Amino acid sequence: MGEVEEAVARAFREEWGRVVATLIRSTGDWDLAEECTQDAFARALERWPADGVPRNPGAWLTTTARNRAVDRLRRGARGAAKERELAMTTDPPPPVDPDDDEDAGVTDERLRLLFTCCHPALPLEARVALTLRTLTGLSTEEIARAFLVPEPTMAQRLVRAKRKIRHAAIPYRVPPGHQLQERLPGVLAVVYLLFNAGYAASTGDALVRTDLTGEAIRLARTLVDLMPDEPEAQGLLALLLLHDARRPARTDAAGELVPLEAQDRSQWVRAGIDEGVEFLDSALRRHQPGPYQIQAAIAACHATATTAAETDWVQIAALYAELGRHVPSATVELNRAVALAMAAGPAAGLAVVDRLEADGALDGYHLLPATQADLLRRLGRHDEAAAAYRRALALDPSAAEVRYLERRLTEVTTDA
């Protein structure tokens, strides 16, 4: 990739959500905002090689996208009125009224976008999917993979969500304080899935997309600032910080995946662990446990263990059981199976995995056969393990995961 292509790719990671959010606020048209933002990036690929990368890529992209929107609206039936409205947005915004609790102190358009996407009139899955699409620029295919649904299903879900916003005239703003609580579950779910989409990237050679994980952490911090007395917001921020602190050790120098038990813990970011534990402790002191606090407690068990052998797997298995009571889920049960295998032996974990396979709830999820394969390998059942590794590989994991699974497959077939 050349220098200009790298600059455009970096601008996409850093500026997509901001440009789209600005155009949505200006035009009220979600599809137009996305299309014009895409046009702006395409224009950058054409112009920047000759003109040079602008000093402020975000401003260049926003101006280009806005000009494209003006051109499109000018040709539309309502172009004249919308053009005048859009032209007004080029002036500095009026000062925020501190007595107005609607959007008070909110200067980041992406936060308005986040809360708009998470309006309770939309189904929860649609809220998450729409925000991932508009805020991060994830493709429909990537979002479908995150939800474990076919791409056409996700495409229709996104279309219906945008139509609902338009027809119901859902306002583009951060809600007033008394409505924040009802919006919180959807907003937290969006931020968490955004982090997960980056932490285990579904496309490309890199295991982690730090642009997405960094954006998720930034949004989680903003939510804690906005809602300082909400323990689940603190729990989510703690969870993300604890996971992100382990990121440097997840791959080796060649970019290969390193299992948790084999990671060099000296590479973990101690400041991130300390900050995560601090937010977790603050949340737990409110005695209002929720799923994000429980997951953060699990992450803290891993992050604070000096060695892999010192990990309190009994406590982790108990925490997953508690999490399952809050959020009944096959993926939670799969994670409990892993913890149970570590606490009581691989046979105990395999029994849970086999039940999940029989239920079919995780059909198409590559981590189910990958986990099954690992437990079979540890039990010395190498032929069965090899078959499970092949099933996992057939379910299109990320490139880094493919290389890891292939190494494991080679081990069990060589030893057979």
N, C-alpha and C positions, 0 to 999 in steps of 0.2 A: 504494500500500500504506500502510495506516494505521500509527500508532505501535505498537499492540499486535501487529499482524500482523508488523511488522518485528522486534519483540522475540521473537516465537515463531520466526520464521525464523532469527534469530541463534542462539537457544537450540538449534534443531535442528542447525545446523551445528556448534555447540560442544559440545553435550551428548548427542547421540543415542548415539554409541558408548559413552560412559561409563555412561549409564543402562542400555542393553542389556547391556553387560558385567556390570554389577552384578547385574541380574536373572538372567542366566544362571548366575552364580556362586551365587546364592541358591536358584534353583529347579531348575537342571539341565535346564530345558526351553527350547530355543532358540526355538521358535515362540511359546510363551507369552511369553517375554521381549520379542520383537519386537511382538507384538500389544498387550501391555500398555503398552509404550512408545508405540506409536502412539495408544492410547487416552489416554495422559497428555497428549500434544501436542494432541489434539482437545479434551480437557478444558480445557487452557490457553486455547485460542481462545474457549471459552465463558465461563470464569471471569475471565480477566485484564482484559477490558474493564470489568467491574464492580468487581473487587477491586483492580485495579492490578497491574502487573508486580512479582512478588516480588523482594526484595533479592537472593536467591540462586536464580535460576531452576532451576539444576541440581538443587539439593536439593529444591525443590518438585516437579519432574518425577519425581525418583527416588522420593520418598515417594508421590506419586500413583500411579505405575506399580506400586510394591510393594503398595500397598493394593488396587489392581485385581487383582494376582496373587493376593493372599490371598483375595479374593472368589471368583475363579475356582477356586482350589484347594479352597476350602471346599465347593464344589459337586461336586468330583470324588470319585472312589472313594477316592483316597489323600489326600484333603484334610486330614484331621486331623493326620496325621504330617507332611505337608509344611508345614502352617501353623505347627506348633511349630518346625520347622526354620527357616522363613523369619523367624519372629518373633525368633529368636536373632540374626539379622543386623542388627537395629536397634541392638544393643549395639556398643560400639567393638571393633574386631578385636583379637585378642591380639597382643602384641609378637612381631616376627619373630625367630626363633632364628638368630643369625648363623652357627651351625654347620650349619644345614640348608641344603644347596645347592639344594633344591627351592623356588623362589620367593624365595630369600634376597634381601632388600632390595628386592623388587618391590612397589611400592605402587600402581601404576597398573593398574586392572582391564583396561584396553584392551590392555596388553602380554600379559597372560595370555590374553586372547581371541585375540590375534594368533597366539601360538604354538599354541594349541589348534586354531585353524583350519588351521594349517600342519602338522598331524601327518602323518607319512609314510604313514600308512594311507590317506590321502585322495589321489586323483589331483591333480597339481599345479594343473590348471586349476580344479578344484573348490575347492582351498585358497584360491586368489586370489579366486574369485567369492564364496565364502562370507564371506570377511573384508570384501570391499567392501560386501556387503549388510549384515552385522551391525555392522561398525565405523563405517561412514560413512552408512548409510541410503540409499545409492544404490538406485534402483529396479531391478527385474529388467530393464527395457527399457534403462536406461543401461549396466548391466553387459554385456548382450548386445551392445550397440553397441561396447563396448570390446574384446570378444572376436571381433567380426565373425561372430556366430552368430545364428540366429533366436531371438526371445524365448521361445517354448515350449521350445526346446532348453535355454536357460539356466535356465528355471524348473525343469525336470526335474533338471538338474545340481545345483541348490541343494537340492531335496528329497532327492536321493540322498545328498548330503554330510551333511545333518542326520541322516538315518536311520543312516548309517554311524557317526557320532559316538555316537548313542544306543545302537545295538546292540553296538558294539565297546567301549562304556564308556570312551571316550577321556577321560583326565583333563583337568580344566580348570586348567592350571598352566603356568608356564614350566618347561621340562625341566631336569634337572640338567646340570651343566657338560659332562659327557662326551657328552651327546646334542645339545648345541647345534649342533655342526657339521653333523649330518645334517639338521637343520631349517632351516639357514640359506638354502639356495637358494629354498625356498618363501616364506620370510619376506621376503627381499629382493625377490622377484618381486611380492609383495603391495604392499610399500611403493612400488615403482617404478610399478606400474600405478595405485595410488592417486594418486600425483603426476600421472601422465599424464592420469588422468580429470579432474583439476582444471586442469591446464595447458592442455588443449584441450577445454574443457567441451562435452559432447555435447548439452546442452539449455540453453535460456535464451538471452538476448541477450548475456550477457557471454562473452568468449573464455576467461577464466580464473576458476576458482572458488578463491579464495585460502583458503577453509576447508579444502579438500582438499589443496592444495599445502602449506599450513602444517602440517596434521596429518601428512602424509608426511615432511616435514623433521623434525618433532618425534620421530616414531617412528624415523627413521634415526639421529638423535642418540642416542636411547635405546639402539639396537642397538650403536652404536660404544662407548658407555659400558659396555654389558654384555659386549661382545666386542672389547676394545681392540686385540687382536693379529690381528684378521681384516681383511686388506687389502680384500676385496670389500665389506665393510660400510663401510669408509672411502671406497672408490671410489664407492659408491652415494651416500653423503652428499655427496661432492664434486660428483658429477653433478647432484644436485638443487639444491645451492647455486648452481652455475654457471648452470643454466637459470633459476632463480628470480631471479638477479641481473639478467637481461636483461628480466624481465617488464615493468617500467615503460615500456619503449620499444616493446612489441609492438603497442600500440594508440595511436592519436592522441587528441586531446582529444574527438573525436566518437565514440570507441569503435571506430573502424575499424581493421582489421588492417593493420599496417605490416610489409612484408617485411624479412628480416634485413638485407639490403644497404642498405636505406633507413632503418634505425633511427638515431635520435639517440643515439650511444654515450655522450654525456655524461649521459644518463638512467640508464645502467646503474649498478647499485649496486656501487661499487668494493670496499666491505668484504666483500660476499658473494663477489665474484670472488676476492679475496685469500684468504678463508677456504677457498673451494673448492679453489684451487690448493694451499694448504697441506695439506689432507687428501689430495689426489691425490699430492703429492710424498711424503707419509708412507707411503701405500699402495705406491707404486712402489718405494720403497726396500727393500721386502720381497722383491722379485723373484719375485712369484707373480702374474703378470698374469691378469686375468679380464675378463669382458665389461663389468662396470660400470666398472672402471678404464679400459678402452679407450674406452668412451663418454664418460667424464669427460675423457679426454685430447682427444677430439674437441671437446667443449664448451669446453675450455680454449683450443684453437686459435682458436675464434671469439671467446671472451671477452677474450683478451689481445691481439688484433689492434687496433691503434689506429684503423685505418680498414678499410672493407670490402675495399679494393683490396689491403691488406697481408695478408689472410687466406691461410694456407698451404693451398690446396686440394689440392695434390699430397700433402701429409702427411695431410690429412683423408681423401682417397680411399684411401690406403694403410692408414690405421687402420680404415676400414670394411671393407676386404678382410680384415684381420686379425680384425675382429669377426665377419665371416662364417664364418671358420674355427672360432671358438669357438661361435657360435650361428648355424648355417645358417638363414636366414630370408629370405623374399621382401621383407619390409619393410626389412631391413638392406640388401638388394641395391638396393632403390629409393633409399635414402639414398645408397648408393655411386654410383648413377647421377647423382644431383644433384651430388655432389662431382666426379665425373668430367666432367660437363658444364662445371663451373666451371674445372676444371684443363686440359681438353683441347678444350673447345668443345661446344656443345649437340648436335651430331650424334653425338658419342661417347656422351653420356648417353642420347640418344633411342634408340640401338640397344639399350641395356640395358633401357630402359622397354618398348620394343616386344616384347622377348623375354619380359618379365614378363607383359605383356598376353596374349601367345600361350599362356603356361603356364596362365593362369587362376587362379593361387594367390591373387591379390589382387582377384578379382572381388567387387564390392560395396564396395570400399575407395575412398572418394572421392579420396584423395590420389594414386592411380595416374593417373586421367585428368587431375587437376589438374596434376600434374607434367608429364605428356605435353603438355598444352596450353601450359604455359609454355615448354617447349623448342621446340615448333612455332612459337610466337609469336616467339621469339628467332631462329628460322631464316627468318622472314618468310613462313611457310606459314599464312596467317591463316585461310583457310577451314577447314583441318583443325584449327587451334587452336580456332576457334569451336565446332566439333563436339565437341571434347574438353572444353571448358569446360561445354558443355551436359550432357554425360554426368556430369561431376563434380557439377553442380548437382542432377541427378536422384537422386543418391545421398545426399541429406539431410545435408549438412554442417551445422556450427553456424551460428547466425545471423550471427556476425561473418565467418565464412568465406564464407557466401552473398554478403554484400555485397561482399567482396573479389573473388570470382569473377565476380560480375555486372559490376563495374567493368572487369575485364580483358576480359570478353566484349564489352562496349561498345567498348573500344579496338580490338579486332581486327575487329569488324564495321563500325565507322566507317571504319577505314583500308582496308577491303577495296574 
